[in-house]
Amino acid sequence: TACGSAGGGGAEVSATPNAMASPEETKSSGEFTLPYFALAGLNPYTCANSTNRVFFPLIWESLFHVDNTFHPVPVLCESYEAGQDGASYTLKLRDSVSFSDGTALSAADVVYSLNMAKASGSQYSARLSGISGVRAEGRGTVLLTLSAPNGDLPVLLDFPIVKENSLEGTPVGTGPYAFTETRGSYALKANAGWWQKA
């Protein structure tokens, strides 16, 4: 669990594995504190504050992760297939993935996230400009159309996937932690339903 309160434009967010731990237990269990600038927000597409961006991989996950050898590793995307012309992709989403509020991940969330990531002002708009169309096919499949063939497209799909229409409220993601805010106090709580949890 992490907690903190706003002071001016910033806050401190401290993370501990047990919200009910005593100070002595907390100290021995590896408590850590992260700075947070409330005025900069946590929109994963438009926030340019490097301090706040540290939270992003704790709250959200992406379709792919790019490893140290610059190869795409599937995360929320279980598998994919490129069209014969190289200008279209079919993405199959991983089953049994839920957001921190318990809502199941769906293709509609990915379509929404991609459109937000492509929008003007997004940190990802330039890299995704070659995607000319995106649509959901059922709950678990996303179809992408490109303006030109791109065999390396999966490498570009490492942007955060958010819950549809959730950008205006408390951040909701599929990552290992859930971000909460109560009267100016902030907390990171372990996502008990995280699909990667051992």
RAUR-V192840 format. One line per field, one symbol per residue. psi: psi as a letter, one per 40 degrees, with the letter a starting at -180 (. if undefined). burial: + if it has 9 or more other ideal C-beta (glycine too) atoms within 8 Angstrom, else -. A space follows every 50 residues. Layout:
psi: ???
burial: ???
This chain:
psi: iiiiihhbeiihhhhiehdeiidddddeefiihhihhddeafhedehehd ddedddeddiiidihhaeefihhhcdhdiihiideeeiihhhihifhiie eehhhidddddddddddeiheieedddedeheihiigadehhhhhieiih eedddeffihhiihfedeahhhaeaeihhihhfeiiihhhhdehdeh.
burial: ++++-+---+++++++-+--+---++--+-+-++++++-+-+-++-+--- +++-++-+++++++-+-----+-++++--+-++--+++++++++--++++ ----+++++++++++++++--+-++--+-++--+-+----++++++---+ --+++++++++++--+----+++++-++++----+++++++--++---
